[in-house]
Amino acid sequence: MPSHDVLIIGAGLAGQRAALSAAEAGASVAIVSKVHPVRSHSVAAAGGINAALNPEDTWESHAFDTVKGSDYLGDQDAIEIMCREAPDQILYLEHLGVTFHRNETGHLGTRAFGGASAARTYYVADITGHAILHVLYEQLMKRSEQIDRYEEWFTTDLLQDDEGRCTGAICRDLRNGALEVFNAKTTILASGGAGQVYKPTTNGLIVTGDGIAQAYRIGAKLMDMEMVQYHPTTLAGNGLLITEGARGEGAWLLNAEGDRFMETYAPNKFELASRDVVSRAEQTEINEGRGFPDGTVALDITKVPRRRTLEALREIVNIGRDFAGVDITREPIHIRPGMHYIMGGIKTDSDGETTISHLYAAGEVACVSVHGGNRLGANSLLDTLVFGRRSGAHAAARALQMPMPSTNASRVSDTEKQIAAIMNRPEGGRRIGAIKNELGETMNEYVAVFRDEEGLQKAHEIVRRLKEEAAVAAIDDRGSVFNQDVIAAIELGYMLDVAETIVVGALERRECRGAQWRIDYPGRNDEEWLKHIDISMNGADVPQVSFSPVTITRWQPEERTY
Ligand SMILES: Cc1cc2nc3c(=O)[nH]c(=O)nc-3n(C[C@H](O)[C@H](O)[C@H](O)COP(=O)(O)OP(=O)(O)OC[C@H]3O[C@@H](n4cnc5c(N)ncnc54)[C@H](O)[C@@H]3O)c2cc1C
């Protein structure tokens, strides 16, 4: 049975950063990923990572922008930590070999991003996540004596002892279907977001909310699940992302009448207002008939000098050409708001500790909360690194002071039975893919940029019905070698749990704040709703709602304009 001081589930940026910091602290580490680590979704991150590193910038300014961007729902103590530690993370990466852009004077160069009062986004063209992930992976390999990598292993369940402490997880080797208990003193979930709950989404097929659901199922609190970010610039149909870096470089948004409409919605920031503001503006233009017939508005990247686009935005040049048939250096491209990121997640403190003893969470799976109601672009990579590092260090320090738990290998038997039951389901019923599509389309219709009670109730009813259908949906592959059918069935269960908590949170919050825009409850209501919504499942498959205060350190809520 693999036994380690620290078990890390997920090998994206949060997981890899946590692994390195746990190893630096002297712990033995296992890092598990359902795909090869460099295929983790962090590889798709494009536009960059924020830090107040320029001498004329300050971490306080970065922190205020983040608090304001969060619509005052972010916890200011955690935001202060993130913004203070940001410059060190950039330098750490640069010293490891990340080839950040350099300006004409040879210094690290920045680009502007939405909701920021200074250009503080560090980047590698529009492949920033790719560049960082590969460099961190080299470091994992370099530390292979301390860090065991379990690549293409799928975690199915978290384990607890009789006192409720997390003692590791059950994982399935995708190559042959074997199940193993992974015994660990401390466990860090770094399994990413839940974009596939929506259709379309900018997120890849592997982003299915596994860790959020696994933690929820053993009683961990989730927080602010209703806060789902719609990114302003995604391609119609397939949801592919056109990075905010394009607007940072100077691209304009135009409606079908050729008007630069952001002047009306954000007269000081235009296209570089925060994402919730820009997405709502676009959706309003589309809903009021000023969009194009395909339900889009246009992003005009021809405002950026062609040479600069080819140098700094080359991936979206390829995306425009290959997926929309548009040369973005010569003509505007049609875009619309699309599901992109989940601000909510497993409730943690600023060392990554969840409400389950010895279980940590970091990265998009977690809600620290530094993003509150709306994440600023380029603050997520920062979140993964700062809180990945802190979780790894804290989990290692705790692990080094305690004995190894003694989990019985027979704990796999329940999971074995569940998987056998999925394999043996009789033919008939709906296909997994059909259920997943209905889920995604439902969420995208009723739990999107604008929401109301009627739509949310409808979404809840549909999710409950889909849960029943998913419980009997048959699969075709009954083999053990790379059986993605059985994994899809398990992931569908996770997605449905996550979807239900999003809908329940959205029904509960009766106000407009950040990404939660309730047209039936206009306006932000600080008196009643300046608080987090916590959701847990205790025993039955019914979400229980409770509330917790928002931490305010130095910035009192104000009216939010851009
Ligand atoms: C297209 C796109 C562009 C973006 N651009 C930016 C940007 O420029 N700047 C920015 O700040 N943010 C950006 N983001 C957001 C940011 O990339 C993500 O929030 C961040 O990378 C998430 O990192 P993570 O480590 O938490 O998770 P991920 O990178 O998603 O990693 C999750 C890991 O968990 C593993 N895993 C999941 N479930 C299981 C399981 N059951 N068993 C075993 N392993 C499992 C996966 O294999 C993977 O290794 C972008 C997002 C998208 C979609």
Ligand as a Chemical Component Dictionary entry (heavy atoms), coordinates in Angstrom:
data_LIG
# 
_chem_comp.id                   LIG 
_chem_comp.type                 NON-POLYMER 
_chem_comp.pdbx_formal_charge   0 
_chem_comp.three_letter_code    LIG 
# 
loop_
_chem_comp_atom.comp_id 
_chem_comp_atom.atom_id 
_chem_comp_atom.alt_atom_id 
_chem_comp_atom.type_symbol 
_chem_comp_atom.charge 
_chem_comp_atom.model_Cartn_x 
_chem_comp_atom.model_Cartn_y 
_chem_comp_atom.model_Cartn_z 
_chem_comp_atom.pdbx_ordinal 
LIG C1  C1  C 0 -8.684  28.437 -21.284 1  
LIG C2  C2  C 0 -8.303  28.968 -19.915 2  
LIG C3  C3  C 0 -7.394  30.001 -19.795 3  
LIG C4  C4  C 0 -7.040  30.502 -18.533 4  
LIG N1  N1  N 0 -6.128  31.512 -18.444 5  
LIG C5  C5  C 0 -5.767  31.967 -17.230 6  
LIG C6  C6  C 0 -4.776  32.990 -17.097 7  
LIG O1  O1  O 0 -4.216  33.474 -18.082 8  
LIG N2  N2  N 0 -4.471  33.427 -15.857 9  
LIG C7  C7  C 0 -5.061  32.909 -14.735 10 
LIG O2  O2  O 0 -4.731  33.348 -13.627 11 
LIG N3  N3  N 0 -5.973  31.925 -14.832 12 
LIG C8  C8  C 0 -6.334  31.426 -16.044 13 
LIG N4  N4  N 0 -7.254  30.426 -16.125 14 
LIG C9  C9  C 0 -7.702  29.753 -14.906 15 
LIG C10 C10 C 0 -6.595  28.814 -14.409 16 
LIG O3  O3  O 0 -5.934  28.252 -15.513 17 
LIG C11 C11 C 0 -7.115  27.683 -13.533 18 
LIG O4  O4  O 0 -7.993  28.177 -12.560 19 
LIG C12 C12 C 0 -5.953  26.984 -12.839 20 
LIG O5  O5  O 0 -4.962  26.620 -13.782 21 
LIG C13 C13 C 0 -6.427  25.752 -12.091 22 
LIG O6  O6  O 0 -5.293  25.073 -11.613 23 
LIG P1  P1  P 0 -5.437  23.874 -10.598 24 
LIG O7  O7  O 0 -4.068  23.420 -10.282 25 
LIG O8  O8  O 0 -6.322  24.263 -9.473  26 
LIG O9  O9  O 0 -6.235  22.746 -11.418 27 
LIG P2  P2  P 0 -5.899  22.005 -12.792 28 
LIG O10 O10 O 0 -4.780  22.584 -13.528 29 
LIG O11 O11 O 0 -7.213  21.853 -13.486 30 
LIG O12 O12 O 0 -5.414  20.578 -12.310 31 
LIG C14 C14 C 0 -6.282  19.624 -11.759 32 
LIG C15 C15 C 0 -5.507  18.344 -11.540 33 
LIG O13 O13 O 0 -6.327  17.424 -10.817 34 
LIG C16 C16 C 0 -6.290  16.152 -11.431 35 
LIG N5  N5  N 0 -7.538  15.462 -11.096 36 
LIG C17 C17 C 0 -8.802  15.944 -11.152 37 
LIG N6  N6  N 0 -9.664  15.008 -10.727 38 
LIG C18 C18 C 0 -8.930  13.923 -10.384 39 
LIG C19 C19 C 0 -9.249  12.627 -9.888  40 
LIG N7  N7  N 0 -10.502 12.236 -9.649  41 
LIG N8  N8  N 0 -8.236  11.777 -9.649  42 
LIG C20 C20 C 0 -6.945  12.132 -9.891  43 
LIG N9  N9  N 0 -6.592  13.325 -10.389 44 
LIG C21 C21 C 0 -7.577  14.213 -10.611 45 
LIG C22 C22 C 0 -6.113  16.464 -12.904 46 
LIG O14 O14 O 0 -5.576  15.359 -13.597 47 
LIG C23 C23 C 0 -5.117  17.625 -12.823 48 
LIG O15 O15 O 0 -3.818  17.120 -12.658 49 
LIG C24 C24 C 0 -7.630  29.941 -17.381 50 
LIG C25 C25 C 0 -8.550  28.905 -17.493 51 
LIG C26 C26 C 0 -8.900  28.419 -18.743 52 
LIG C27 C27 C 0 -9.913  27.321 -18.834 53 
# 
loop_
_chem_comp_bond.comp_id 
_chem_comp_bond.atom_id_1 
_chem_comp_bond.atom_id_2 
_chem_comp_bond.value_order 
_chem_comp_bond.pdbx_ordinal 
LIG C1  C2  SING 1  
LIG C2  C3  SING 2  
LIG C2  C26 DOUB 3  
LIG C3  C4  DOUB 4  
LIG C4  N1  SING 5  
LIG C4  C24 SING 6  
LIG N1  C5  DOUB 7  
LIG C5  C6  SING 8  
LIG C5  C8  SING 9  
LIG C6  O1  DOUB 10 
LIG C6  N2  SING 11 
LIG N2  C7  SING 12 
LIG C7  O2  DOUB 13 
LIG C7  N3  SING 14 
LIG N3  C8  DOUB 15 
LIG C8  N4  SING 16 
LIG N4  C9  SING 17 
LIG N4  C24 SING 18 
LIG C9  C10 SING 19 
LIG C10 O3  SING 20 
LIG C10 C11 SING 21 
LIG C11 O4  SING 22 
LIG C11 C12 SING 23 
LIG C12 O5  SING 24 
LIG C12 C13 SING 25 
LIG C13 O6  SING 26 
LIG O6  P1  SING 27 
LIG P1  O7  DOUB 28 
LIG P1  O8  SING 29 
LIG P1  O9  SING 30 
LIG O9  P2  SING 31 
LIG P2  O10 DOUB 32 
LIG P2  O11 SING 33 
LIG P2  O12 SING 34 
LIG O12 C14 SING 35 
LIG C14 C15 SING 36 
LIG C15 O13 SING 37 
LIG C15 C23 SING 38 
LIG O13 C16 SING 39 
LIG C16 N5  SING 40 
LIG C16 C22 SING 41 
LIG N5  C17 SING 42 
LIG N5  C21 SING 43 
LIG C17 N6  DOUB 44 
LIG N6  C18 SING 45 
LIG C18 C19 SING 46 
LIG C18 C21 DOUB 47 
LIG C19 N7  SING 48 
LIG C19 N8  DOUB 49 
LIG N8  C20 SING 50 
LIG C20 N9  DOUB 51 
LIG N9  C21 SING 52 
LIG C22 O14 SING 53 
LIG C22 C23 SING 54 
LIG C23 O15 SING 55 
LIG C24 C25 DOUB 56 
LIG C25 C26 SING 57 
LIG C26 C27 SING 58 
# 
